[in-house]
Each structure stands twice: as structure tokens, then as C-alpha cells.
């Protein structure tokens, strides 16, 4: 397995580590030799992991390529989450107090290099934090509130920020790390039939309407699960439940993701799980995944500022531009000429370093295959909104935003459709997904995979009716029971 250290600029890396390839983030993202490399371990030491920055995309696309990224996107988001920081601080309370007991200041910064600190007395705490957040270089900020030390924040140290006087030590620690002399990550305990259904009563295009939510609650009760709805204000209550079912539109930079992270950390069964949210809500990741596994998709270009002029030649007009985290047809634009392309692309670059450009494929409808636990659940035809090129028209002032919907039995759907939908959703995970596919003659072309897909009363449940909700609750029940199984003892 090749090992790559990825830095914002190769001049940032001053250390000499044998058998390690040092590359720039831009090269890793765009150079075909890294795109096509099958197996690699990627140590991301970019200057920033800010959402949708170049450093963020290094870890995101590493996962799409089948590379092992350190830190992964989940770890990056954990560092940004105050809730996760509090959980970790509580879990490590005894170790934190013991390690920092001799300090007299109110604040302390702990530099962690490959799981170690320059002072050996902080190595146990350093290793625990490194194992939990899995970033090669970390900076942890602790504050004493007059009674106890608390972890206030933790974040990456860029390669360019290693002080010169620390570099010899970091080099030694890195050599030990890459030679295999390191500890293992600790396991978190999971806790233990109540379900929270996260909703937003004010959301105008929620994944489930109120009738569908009621059906979920009734189906849960039939399976011995007491289900109640919660909102974003109920974050502190998560530990009371055994499962979290998110029925609010998800995003990574959003409270829904924090709920999913916290629930997972507490040992709850979670749908949508954090990894599915990360993967499904970013179309750059999906584009890489489809390409890597040769699954039919529209001709697609990942756009950055250096290649934007080539996109017009590669795809022609009209084309579709997408924000990486667009959902429900928002953040997606069709451009018909150079002028509209250049104007729209600059608007989108203000929010993301990478964008998606795709060939425009006009069809009368899009297929949607709903999948849960790696099994097809429902199949729908979503027709385009009237006089519009998408199934949802956000531009119109009328109530006719949506095209008509036809639902049909899974067994009557084209086999190629189901096969294509499963081929991509199984690469995402075993959660609840809605795979959108266009059909051209006998070809099925994947447009996107949605976490948190629509399940509305009278639409997606038209064929299975109550059985759809009961089937889903069977999966929840199976997963909850699995979390309650006692660990297998090793003798």
C-alpha cells in the first residue's frame, strides 16, 4: 500500500520520512496517477479542513477512491462539533484531570504529533485523543474552570505550523508511527426500545408529511418501539432513546448532522448515519464513486478554478451546474451559453472550491428507487414539473412546484433499474437511500443518491401502504436488538 502525505504546498513539509510520498493537495485531487491509484493511505496535513475547502476534499475524495484517509471526514466533523468535544471531555475526564493536575495556568495547549507529545507525561492523553480523532497532527485546547480541566476545542496542526524546534521530535514520532509502533484506538461503550423521530414542523419540503410520520409511529408501536417526534431543541434528550430516525432534510454543516453524530456516539441506531449524510450530500464524492466503479452516469466534470474554461469544451451546452451539497433541486442550475455559465460558476465558487458540471440529459421523468438495508423498498416515476426541466420548480410562484408521481411495485420495475440502483447504494452503506436514475432506451444512468429520501403518505407508500412502514421498523428493531447484545467474551 502506498503512503501519501498530502500538504497544501510541498514546501510545507520539512521532515525526511523514508518510503513516504509527499504531494500537494491540488495534485492529489487532480492528477490522474492519484485518481487511478487503487490502494493508498492518505495522511492529510492540509492547512485547512474547512467545509468544502481543498483540505476537506482531500479526505472526502480519498474515501470515494477507496483510499484510507487520516483524518476521515467524520473525524474532521467531530473536531468541529461542540457536542462531540463535550462527550469526549466527559469520557476522558479522569485522564485529563490526572495528566494536567500539576499545571497552574487556566489554559493549556497540548500539541499532539502522531499520538505523542514532546513531554512523555502527556503521552497517554495524547494517544487517547489521537485515537479518537485520528488526525496526524492535533492541537488540543484545555481550560480550567476553577474546579476541573475541560477539553474546549481540538483541531489540526498544518504541516507548515510545526515549530522549527519541534521538527526533530516530530520526525522521530513519525518514523515510529510509520514503522507500526503505535497504540490502538479505544472502543466507546454503547448504551441501550424508544425511538426519536427528528422533524422540523416549519420545513416546506420535508422528507415525510405529517400523515407519514403518524404511520411511522404506529408501525413502531406494533413492533414494540415507542416512537415520538423531536425537534432541534431536544438535542440534550438523545441519550434517552435507543434509535434516532431523521426525517428532516440533512446537511453536513447543519444540526441534523450533529444529531446523527451524537446519537451514534451514544450507541443509538441511527438513520441517517453520519457517514451516509457525508457521502450522499456531496455530489463531488458521488461523481468520484461512480467513476471509480464504472457505474453509468452523465458525463461529469469536477470543476475548479483552473479548469473552468475547459468545461465548456468538454461538455458543451446546455449543461447542469451543481453545488456539491445541493438537495431537493436547489443549488442546481441549467446554463445554456458561455455568459450564463461564467456568471453562475462564479456565484457557486463563492461557496465551494469544487463544483459539479454535467451534461444535460432531458427526460420526461426520473426514476427513484427507495432502498433500505440493501433491499429495494419502493419505485417511483417522478415527472418533471410543468414547463420545467426538473421534478421540482423553485422558481414558480404558484403551488404547482412538483410534477406528477407514479408508484409501481418493485417486482414490476425494470431489472436493470433495480440492479443499477443497488450497485451504487451498496457502495454508500446500508442506510435509507433514494437513488435517482434516468432511462435512455435500455440504459439506466445514475443522477444522484439521496440520503433521507421522501416517504410521503399516498405517494411512496401507495403500493405497500402500511407494510412499507412495518418493513422499515423491522429493520430498526433488528438493529436495536443487535446493539443490546452482550459482547462476546474472548477466552
C-alpha positions in Angstrom: 0.0 0.0 0.0 1.4 3.4 -1.0 1.5 6.0 1.7 1.0 9.7 0.9 1.4 12.8 3.0 -0.8 15.5 1.4 0.1 19.1 2.2 -1.2 22.4 0.9 2.2 23.1 -0.6 5.1 20.6 -0.8 7.4 23.2 0.7 5.4 23.0 3.9 6.9 19.5 4.7 10.4 19.8 6.2 10.8 16.3 7.5 12.5 13.3 6.0 10.5 10.1 6.2 11.6 7.1 4.1 9.0 5.4 1.8 6.5 8.2 2.1 5.4 10.2 -0.9 4.8 13.9 -0.2 2.3 15.5 -2.6 0.3 18.8 -2.8 -3.4 18.8 -2.2 -4.1 20.1 -5.7 -2.0 17.2 -7.2 -3.8 14.6 -5.2 -7.2 16.0 -6.2 -6.5 16.4 -10.0 -3.5 14.2 -11.0 -4.7 11.0 -12.8 -1.9 9.0 -11.1 -3.6 9.5 -7.7 -7.2 9.4 -9.1 -6.5 5.9 -10.5 -4.3 4.5 -7.7 -6.2 1.6 -6.2 -4.8 1.4 -2.7 -3.3 4.2 -0.7 -3.1 5.5 2.8 -3.5 9.3 2.8 -2.3 11.5 5.7 -4.0 14.8 5.1 -1.9 17.6 6.6 -3.5 20.5 4.6 -3.6 23.9 6.2 -7.4 23.9 6.5 -10.2 21.3 6.8 -12.8 24.0 6.4 -16.0 22.7 4.9 -15.6 22.3 1.1 -12.0 23.7 1.2 -9.3 21.9 -0.7 -8.2 20.1 2.5 -11.8 18.9 3.1 -11.9 17.5 -0.4 -8.7 15.5 0.0 -10.3 13.4 2.8 -13.7 13.2 1.0 -12.3 12.1 -2.3 -9.9 9.7 -0.7 -12.9 7.8 0.6 -14.5 7.8 -2.9 -11.3 6.4 -4.4 -11.1 3.6 -1.8 -8.1 5.2 -0.1 -7.8 5.3 3.7 -7.7 9.0 4.7 -6.4 10.2 8.1 -8.3 12.2 9.2 -11.5 11.0 7.6 -14.4 13.3 7.0 -16.2 12.0 10.1 -13.2 12.9 12.2 -13.0 16.3 10.7 -16.6 17.0 11.5 -16.1 15.6 15.1 -13.4 18.2 15.6 -15.9 21.0 14.7 -18.7 19.7 16.9 -19.0 21.2 20.4 -21.3 18.4 21.3 -18.7 15.7 20.4 -16.0 17.7 22.2 -18.1 17.7 25.4 -18.7 13.9 25.1 -15.0 13.3 24.6 -14.2 15.6 27.5 -16.6 13.6 29.8 -15.3 10.3 28.6 -11.7 11.2 29.3 -12.3 13.3 32.4 -10.2 11.2 34.9 -7.3 11.0 32.5 -7.5 14.8 31.7 -7.5 15.7 35.4 -4.6 13.4 36.2 -2.5 14.5 33.3 -2.9 18.2 33.8 -3.0 18.3 37.6 0.4 19.9 38.0 -0.5 22.9 35.8 -1.2 26.3 37.5 -2.5 28.2 34.5 -6.1 28.4 33.5 -5.4 27.4 29.8 -3.2 24.8 28.3 -2.4 23.9 24.6 -1.4 20.3 24.0 0.4 19.6 20.7 -0.1 16.0 19.6 2.2 14.6 16.9 1.3 11.1 15.7 -0.2 10.4 19.1 2.7 11.8 21.2 3.8 14.9 22.9 7.2 16.3 23.5 6.7 15.7 27.2 6.3 11.9 27.9 3.9 12.6 30.8 1.3 13.7 28.4 1.7 10.8 26.0 -1.3 8.7 27.4 -3.7 11.6 27.0 -2.2 12.4 23.6 -2.7 8.9 22.4 -6.3 8.8 23.6 -7.1 12.0 21.7 -5.2 10.9 18.6 -7.1 7.6 18.5 -10.4 9.3 18.9 -9.9 12.0 16.3 -7.3 10.2 14.0 -5.5 13.2 12.7 -1.7 13.0 12.5 -1.1 16.4 14.0 -3.5 17.8 16.6 -3.7 20.8 18.8 -6.0 20.4 21.9 -7.1 23.4 24.0 -7.9 22.8 27.7 -9.4 25.3 30.1 -9.6 25.1 33.9 -13.0 26.4 35.2 -11.8 26.7 38.8 -12.7 23.1 39.6 -11.8 20.9 36.7 -9.9 20.9 33.4 -12.2 20.6 30.3 -11.4 20.0 26.7 -12.6 23.1 24.9 -11.5 22.5 21.3 -9.4 20.3 19.2 -8.2 20.9 15.6 -5.5 20.0 13.2 -1.9 21.4 13.0 -0.9 22.1 9.4 2.5 20.8 8.3 3.5 24.5 7.9 2.7 25.2 11.5 5.2 22.8 13.2 7.6 25.0 15.1 11.3 24.5 13.9 12.3 23.4 17.4 9.7 20.6 17.4 10.6 19.2 14.0 13.3 16.8 15.1 10.9 15.3 17.6 8.0 15.1 15.1 10.3 13.4 12.7 11.1 10.7 15.3 7.5 10.3 16.2 6.5 10.0 12.6 9.2 7.3 12.0 7.9 5.3 14.9 4.3 5.7 13.7 5.0 4.6 10.2 7.1 1.7 11.4 4.0 0.4 13.3 5.0 1.4 16.9 1.6 2.9 17.9 -1.4 2.1 20.1 -4.9 1.1 19.1 -8.0 3.2 19.2 -10.1 2.7 22.3 -13.7 1.5 21.9 -16.6 3.6 23.1 -19.3 1.9 25.1 -22.7 1.8 23.6 -25.8 2.3 25.5 -29.4 0.9 25.5 -37.0 0.4 22.9 -37.6 4.1 22.4 -37.3 6.0 19.1 -36.8 9.7 18.4 -38.0 10.9 15.0 -36.3 14.2 14.2 -38.6 16.6 12.4 -38.9 20.3 11.5 -42.5 21.4 11.6 -41.6 24.6 9.7 -39.8 22.8 6.8 -41.7 23.4 3.5 -40.3 20.3 1.7 -39.8 17.8 4.5 -38.9 14.2 3.6 -42.2 13.0 5.2 -45.5 14.7 5.7 -47.4 14.5 9.0 -49.5 11.6 7.9 -46.4 9.5 7.1 -44.9 10.4 10.4 -48.0 9.2 12.2 -47.8 5.9 10.2 -44.1 5.5 11.2 -45.2 6.0 14.9 -48.0 3.4 14.6 -45.7 0.9 12.8 -43.1 1.3 15.5 -45.7 0.7 18.3 -46.7 -2.6 16.5 -43.1 -3.7 16.7 -42.7 -2.8 20.4 -40.9 0.5 19.8 -42.3 3.7 21.4 -41.7 6.5 18.9 -42.1 10.2 19.5 -41.2 13.2 17.4 -38.4 15.6 18.5 -37.0 18.9 17.1 -33.6 20.5 17.1 -34.3 21.9 20.6 -34.3 18.3 22.0 -30.6 17.7 21.4 -29.9 17.1 25.1 -32.5 14.3 25.2 -30.9 12.0 22.7 -29.3 9.7 25.3 -32.9 8.8 26.4 -33.6 6.9 23.2 -32.5 3.6 21.5 -32.8 4.9 18.0 -32.8 8.1 16.0 -34.7 8.4 12.7 -34.0 11.7 11.0 -37.0 12.9 8.9 -35.6 16.4 8.3 -33.5 17.4 5.3 -29.9 16.7 6.2 -26.7 18.6 5.6 -23.1 18.3 7.0 -23.0 21.9 8.2 -26.3 21.5 10.0 -27.8 20.4 13.3 -29.1 17.2 11.6 -25.5 16.0 11.2 -24.7 16.9 14.8 -27.7 14.9 15.9 -26.6 11.9 13.9 -23.0 12.1 15.3 -24.2 12.5 18.9 -26.7 9.6 18.5 -24.0 7.3 17.1 -21.6 8.3 19.8 -24.3 7.4 22.4 -24.8 3.9 20.8 -28.2 4.6 19.2 -29.3 3.0 16.0 -29.2 6.0 13.6 -30.9 6.6 10.2 -29.4 8.6 8.5 -26.0 7.7 10.0 -23.3 10.4 9.8 -21.3 8.6 7.1 -24.3 8.3 4.8 -25.0 12.0 5.3 -21.4 12.9 4.4 -21.4 10.7 1.3 -24.9 11.4 -0.1 -25.0 15.2 0.5 -21.8 15.8 -1.6 -22.0 15.3 -5.3 -18.3 15.5 -5.8 -17.9 12.4 -3.7 -20.7 10.7 -5.8 -19.0 11.6 -9.1 -15.8 10.1 -8.0 -17.6 6.9 -6.7 -19.5 6.4 -9.9 -16.3 6.8 -12.0 -14.2 4.6 -9.8 -16.7 1.7 -10.1 -17.7 2.4 -13.7 -21.4 2.8 -13.0 -23.3 4.6 -15.8 -23.7 8.4 -15.1 -24.0 11.6 -17.1 -20.7 12.9 -18.5 -19.4 14.7 -15.5 -16.5 17.1 -14.7 -15.3 18.1 -11.3 -14.8 21.9 -11.7 -12.2 24.0 -10.0 -10.9 27.5 -10.9 -8.0 26.1 -13.0 -10.1 24.0 -15.4 -13.4 26.0 -15.7 -12.6 27.2 -19.2 -12.1 23.6 -20.4 -15.5 22.5 -19.1 -17.4 24.3 -21.8 -15.5 22.4 -24.5 -15.7 19.1 -22.7 -19.5 19.2 -22.1 -20.9 21.8 -24.4 -24.3 23.5 -23.9 -26.7 23.2 -22.3 -25.1 21.8 -19.2 -26.1 21.5 -15.5 -24.0 23.1 -12.7 -24.5 21.8 -9.2 -23.3 22.8 -5.7 -21.8 19.7 -4.2 -24.3 19.7 -1.3 -27.4 20.7 -3.3 -30.7 18.9 -2.4 -34.4 19.0 -3.4 -33.4 20.5 -6.8 -32.0 23.6 -5.1 -28.4 24.7 -5.8 -28.7 23.2 -9.3 -28.7 25.4 -12.4 -29.0 24.7 -16.2 -26.8 27.0 -18.2 -27.3 27.5 -22.0 -24.3 29.6 -23.1 -20.9 30.9 -22.1 -22.3 34.1 -20.5 -24.7 32.3 -18.1 -22.0 29.7 -17.4 -19.4 32.2 -16.3 -21.9 34.1 -14.2 -23.3 31.1 -12.4 -20.0 29.4 -11.8 -18.6 32.5 -10.0 -21.6 32.5 -7.8 -21.1 28.9 -6.9 -17.3 29.2 -6.3 -18.1 31.7 -3.5 -19.4 28.7 -1.5 -17.3 25.7 -2.6 -13.8 25.2 -4.0 -15.1 22.3 -6.2 -18.3 22.1 -8.3 -20.0 19.6 -10.5 -20.8 20.1 -14.2 -22.8 17.5 -16.0 -24.1 17.0 -19.5 -27.8 17.9 -19.7 -30.0 14.8 -20.3 -33.6 15.7 -20.9 -36.2 13.1 -20.0 -39.9 13.1 -19.2 -39.4 11.6 -15.8 -36.7 10.4 -13.3 -36.8 7.0 -11.7 -36.5 6.9 -7.9 -35.6 3.6 -6.2 -36.0 3.7 -2.5 -33.6 1.3 -0.7 -33.3 0.4 2.9 -30.9 -2.1 4.5 -29.7 -3.0 1.0 -33.2 -4.0 -0.2 -35.4 -2.1 -2.7 -38.4 -0.7 -0.8 -40.3 1.3 -3.4 -40.1 2.5 -7.0 -41.5 5.8 -8.3 -41.5 7.8 -11.5 -41.1 11.5 -10.7 -42.2 13.5 -13.7 -40.8 17.0 -14.5 -42.6 20.0 -13.1 -44.8 21.7 -15.7 -42.8 23.7 -18.2 -39.6 23.0 -16.2 -36.6 20.7 -16.6 -36.6 19.4 -13.0 -39.0 17.4 -10.9 -39.3 20.4 -8.6 -39.6 24.0 -9.7 -38.4 26.5 -7.1 -38.8 29.5 -9.5 -42.5 29.5 -9.9 -44.7 31.5 -7.6 -47.6 29.0 -8.0 -48.3 26.0 -5.9 -47.6 23.7 -8.9 -44.0 23.2 -8.0 -44.0 19.4 -8.4 -44.6 17.1 -11.3 -46.9 14.1 -11.0 -45.7 10.9 -9.4 -46.4 7.3 -10.3 -45.5 4.5 -7.9 -45.2 0.9 -9.0 -44.4 -2.5 -7.4 -40.7 -3.2 -7.2 -41.2 -6.6 -8.9 -42.6 -4.8 -12.0 -39.8 -2.3 -12.3 -37.1 -3.0 -14.9 -34.5 -5.3 -13.6 -31.7 -3.2 -14.9 -33.1 -0.2 -12.9 -33.0 -2.1 -9.7 -29.6 -3.6 -10.4 -28.1 -0.2 -11.1 -29.7 1.4 -8.0 -28.3 -1.3 -5.8 -24.9 -1.2 -7.4 -24.4 2.4 -6.3 -26.4 2.4 -3.0 -24.4 -0.6 -1.7 -21.3 1.4 -2.1 -22.7 4.1 0.2 -23.8 1.8 3.0 -26.9 0.0 4.4 -29.0 3.1 5.3 -32.1 4.6 3.7 -31.4 6.0 0.2 -33.3 7.3 -2.8 -31.4 6.6 -6.0 -32.4 8.9 -8.9 -31.9 7.4 -12.3 -32.6 8.5 -15.9 -33.5 5.9 -18.6 -32.3 6.3 -22.1 -33.7 3.4 -24.2 -32.5 0.4 -22.2 -29.7 2.2 -20.4 -30.0 3.4 -16.8 -27.9 6.4 -15.8 -27.4 7.3 -12.1 -28.0 11.0 -11.4 -27.6 11.0 -7.7 -28.1 9.1 -4.4 -30.1 10.9 -1.7 -30.0 10.1 2.0 -33.2 10.9 3.8 -35.4 10.4 0.7 -39.0 11.3 0.5 -41.6 8.9 2.0 -44.9 10.6 1.9 -48.4 9.3 2.6 -50.2 8.4 -0.7 -47.0 8.6 -2.8 -44.1 6.4 -2.0 -46.3 4.1 0.2 -49.0 3.8 -2.5 -48.2 0.2 -3.3 -47.1 -1.3 0.1 -49.2 1.0 2.2 -48.7 0.1 5.9 -46.4 -2.7 5.0 -43.7 -0.1 4.0 -43.6 1.4 7.4 -43.7 -2.0 9.2 -40.8 -3.3 7.0 -38.7 -0.3 7.9 -39.5 -0.8 11.6 -38.4 -4.4 11.3 -35.0 -3.2 10.3 -34.9 -0.7 13.2 -35.9 -3.4 15.6 -33.2 -5.8 14.3 -30.5 -3.1 14.6 -31.6 -2.0 18.1 -31.5 -5.6 19.4 -28.1 -6.0 17.9 -26.8 -3.0 20.0 -28.2 -4.7 23.1 -26.4 -8.0 22.6 -23.8 -8.6 25.3 -20.2 -8.6 23.9 -18.7 -12.0 23.0 -16.1 -12.9 25.6 -12.7 -13.9 24.4 -11.1 -16.8 26.2 
